[in-house]
Amino acid sequence: MPIVVLISANSEWRVTLEFLHPSQVFTTPLGEWFVGIVETHKVVFFHSGWGKTRSAAAAQFVIDHWQPELVINLGTCGGLEGYATLKETLLVTNTVMYDVFERMGDSQQAIDQYRAELDTNWIGENLPENTRRSMLASADQDIDFRNFKLLTQEFGVPAADWESAAIAWVFKTNGVKGLILRGVSDIVSPTASESDNNHSLWQTRVERILGKLLQDLPFYLDRFVTVQISR
């Protein structure tokens, strides 16, 4: 049973291909994939795509197809000013979907339905440089600065993205061990987002962020294998 790494956005996938130089890339209806060697670890890399729908479908696909012992998601996220730092890595412990709105019943119950918790205890406390444990929120949208108070005060998160909550919910539903690592690519303040109408800014930062996540990946793979052997 291999380890599978999900890569979300198209630019993030391009960086992954350039970083690992796979000899052959395969296609499926849900995304491209290849087998890569990360130091001594054989890993399946899968382009799960952006947004909650495709991410959830892709996560379920790789679980059904490869029956992995561990699924990892690497990607970027937007950080909230004063709560996150540009280019830091968030090791995700809990996720919530902040675009779930229930108007016929209990809104909190609907939100809680899609919350998920990820076990990161097996990783230990000594994390790679500029990495910390954190909650993360997701929605099918870039962060709107007008949601700053909603995200920081109501949901208590330092950052948000498009995919993590959907992926984590699939992990939870299947009882599969999952790991989500997200690098902060841009900062949103209570009055503005630096990446609004500025996709090129995000693209210039993706290479460095994904490069660090891929460089840190052996640390997590080693920890996982060590824990498996010790059982």
N, C-alpha and C positions, 0 to 999 in steps of 0.2 A: 504494500500500500504506500504510494508515494506521498510526498508533500507537494501541495499545490499552492502557487503564488498567483493571486489575482491582481491584475493591473487595470486601473479604471480608464482614465481619459486617454484619448488618442495620442496626445503629445507625450504622455507618460509612457505609453507603450512604445512609441518611437525611441525614446531615450533608453528603454530597457533593451530593445533590439540592438541599438548602437553600443550599449555597454557590454552585452553578452555575446554578440555576433553568432547567433545560432546557425548551424549548417543547414537546417531545414525547418520551415514553418508550415504547420498544417492549418486547415480551416474547418470550421463547423458553423452551423447557422447562428450560433451565439458568440462566435469570436475565434480569433486565431490562437494557436498555441504552439509551444515547442518544448523540448526537453533540454534543460541547461544543467551544467555542472557548476555548483557554487562551492569552491574549494573541494571538499571530499563528498559533498552532498548532491545527489541526483534529484532535481526539482522540475516539476511541470510548471511552466509559466503560461498563464491564460489571460487573454485580453477580454476582460469582463465588460468593458465599456462604461459609459457615463449614465447617471440617473438611477433611480431606485428600481425601476421595472427591469431593465436589462441586467443590472447587478444582481438582483435577487434570482432571476432566471439562470444567469451564468453560474452563480454560487450553487444552486441546486443541481445544475448540469454536471459540474465537476465532482460534486459529492456522489451523485449517482454513477457517473462514468468511472471514476478512479477510486472511489471509496477511501479517500485519504485519511491518514491519521491526524493531519494538521493542515488547515487552510489559512494562508496568510494573505492579507490585503495590504498593498503598498500604494500610497497616493498622496495627494496634497489636500489642504483645507484652508479656509479663510479664518484668520484669527481676529479676535475682538480686542480693541485697543485697551491696554491696561490689564488684560487677562491672558494674553498670549504674546509671544515674541516671534518676530519674523525669523523663519528658517529653523526654529526649534522643531523637534520631533515629538509628537504626542503618541504615547503608548496607550491605546484606548481601553478603558476599563468598563464603561457603560455607554449605551447609546440611547437616543430618543429621537423620534420623528416629530419635528416641530410644525409640520404642515398638515397634521391630522386635526380636522375640525368636525366635531359632532354637534349638530344643532337640534336633534330630536331627543337626545338623552344626556347622559353624563359624559361631558367632554373629557374629564380626567380619566375615566375608565377607558375611553377610546385611545387616549395617548398611552396609558399604561399597557394596553394590549400589545403594543409594538416596541416596548422597551426591551432591552437585552443587556445582560451582564457577561463580560468575558473574563475568564479566569487567567490572571497573569502571575499568580503566585509562583508558578514553576520557573519563572524567569529569574527570580531573585531581586535583590535591591540594587546591585551594581549594574547600572544601565550604561549603554554607550553615551558618549559625550553629547550634551545638549538634548537629552531625552528625559521626559517625565511622564508619569501616569496621569491620565486625564479622562474626563467624560467628553463626549462629542455628540453634537446634534446633526441631523440630516434633513434635507428637504429637496424637492425637485426645483431648485433655484439657487443662484448665487445669493450670498447674504445681502439683504436689503438693510441699509443702515438704520432704517426706521424700525427694524426688529431688534436693535441693539439691546434695549431694555428687556424685551421679551426673552432673549437668549441668555443674557447675563443674570437677570434677577429671577425670572420665572422658572427657567430651565437650568440655570446655574452652570452653563458651559462656557469655556474660553474660546471655542472655535466651532465651526460647522462646515459640512461638505454636502455632496449630493448623494453619496452611496453607502457610507459606513453603517448606518442604522438598518438599512435593508439587508445588507450582508450579514450583520451580526444576528438579526432576527432569524435568518435561514440557518445559521450555525446553531442557535438555540433550539429551533424547531426540530432539527435533525440530531441534536445531541452530539455535534461534532466540535472538536477543539478548534478554536479560531484565534487568530492574532491579527490585530489591525494597527498599522503604523502610518501616521499621517504627518507630513511636513507642512508647516505653516508657510504659505506662499504669498499671502497678502494680508493687509491689516484693514479692518473696518472700524471706524470711529462712530460716535453717536450721530455725527452729521454728514459723513461721507465715506465712500469706499474708494481706495486708491486704484482698484482694478475696474471700476465701472467704465464701460466703453473703452477699455484699455487692455484688450486681450493680449497684446504683444508684451505687456509688462509681466503677465503671468507666465507666458511662454519663455521669457528670458530667465525666469527663476526655476522652471521645472527641471532643467538639466542638472543643476547643482543639488536640488532637493532629492530627486530620484537617485542621483548618483550616491548621495550619502546613505539613503535607505538601502540601496543595493550593497554598498560597502559594509553596512551594519548587519546585513542579513545573515552572514555566517555565525555571528554571535548568537542569534536566536536559534538557528538550526543546531548549533553545538549544544546549547542549553537543553533543547528539546530532546535530542538524542541521548544526552547524559541522563536526563530524568527517566527516559524510557528504559535505559539499560539498568538503572538502579532499582527499578520496580521488580 
